[in-house]
Amino acid sequence: MADRAQPFNPAVKFGELLAARVEWTPMAQGAASYRTHELVFLNDRLLELRPTRMERWFGLPFACFGLIWAGLLFTSGTQQPPGLRALLLIVLIPVSATGLYLGTRFMQNARRPIEVDLAAQRFVKRRVSLFGKEIPGFDLALSALHAVQVVPTGDSYDFTAYELNLVLHDASRVHVICHAYGAMLEADASMLASKLGLPLWVYETP
């Protein structure tokens, strides 16, 4: 009889009881099918998870979409009868505003790199404000970090994506990045963990 696959046991796999207290489910609310960030060594004291070109420009089509619909609103709407003009306003204004908001949000979010400052002993993803709404970030002391975690997102999407998370000493986690290029993400996670002197915990499917 063939041996059954053993369930994933983090405490046994990584030799730490804390690993069993850590959640191994995805944290991110969404995932990208392209590589969103790459690890860059700026110097021996400063590292950066830099947004890729695709990540930086991903929001542009949404913004252009919003601008096109705004143009249609102003060029054709004024030439229509009052009833049709009102209907166009009801339809086009939300569509245009949504496109512009999403495009601007994506591009603003992608402009901020994630920095590891070994001199200041900080791991930072800066918060930004867009249209009065804050896009959250984090600012962590390196001494608070216990491990670097890589976990798959599962079957929630048409593709498998992978998360890079930071595990803290109290078994809580901080999400860093998520994308579908698993080998590249794991390589970045491995180099990051090595530079920080932390263990790398990678989930293994039973």
Rosetta blueprint (number, residue, H / E / L):
1 M L
2 A L
3 D L
4 R L
5 A L
6 Q L
7 P L
8 F L
9 N L
10 P H
11 A H
12 V H
13 K H
14 F H
15 G L
16 E L
17 L L
18 L H
19 A H
20 A H
21 R H
22 V L
23 E L
24 W L
25 T L
26 P L
27 M L
28 A L
29 Q L
30 G L
31 A L
32 A E
33 S L
34 Y L
35 R L
36 T L
37 H E
38 E E
39 L E
40 V E
41 F E
42 L E
43 N E
44 D L
45 R L
46 L E
47 L E
48 E E
49 L E
50 R E
51 P E
52 T L
53 R H
54 M H
55 E H
56 R H
57 W H
58 F L
59 G L
60 L H
61 P H
62 F H
63 A H
64 C H
65 F H
66 G H
67 L H
68 I H
69 W H
70 A H
71 G H
72 L H
73 L H
74 F H
75 T H
76 S H
77 G H
78 T H
79 Q H
80 Q L
81 P L
82 P H
83 G H
84 L H
85 R H
86 A H
87 L H
88 L H
89 L H
90 I H
91 V H
92 L H
93 I H
94 P H
95 V H
96 S H
97 A H
98 T H
99 G H
100 L H
101 Y H
102 L H
103 G H
104 T H
105 R H
106 F H
107 M H
108 Q H
109 N H
110 A H
111 R L
112 R L
113 P L
114 I E
115 E E
116 V E
117 D E
118 L L
119 A L
120 A L
121 Q L
122 R E
123 F E
124 V E
125 K E
126 R L
127 R L
128 V E
129 S E
130 L E
131 F L
132 G L
133 K E
134 E E
135 I E
136 P L
137 G L
138 F E
139 D E
140 L E
141 A E
142 L H
143 S H
144 A H
145 L E
146 H E
147 A E
148 V E
149 Q E
150 V E
151 V E
152 P E
153 T L
154 G L
155 D L
156 S L
157 Y L
158 D L
159 F L
160 T L
161 A L
162 Y E
163 E E
164 L E
165 N E
166 L E
167 V E
168 L E
169 H L
170 D L
171 A L
172 S L
173 R E
174 V E
175 H E
176 V E
177 I E
178 C E
179 H E
180 A L
181 Y L
182 G H
183 A H
184 M H
185 L H
186 E H
187 A H
188 D H
189 A H
190 S H
191 M H
192 L H
193 A H
194 S H
195 K H
196 L H
197 G L
198 L L
199 P L
200 L E
201 W E
202 V E
203 Y L
204 E L
205 T L
206 P L
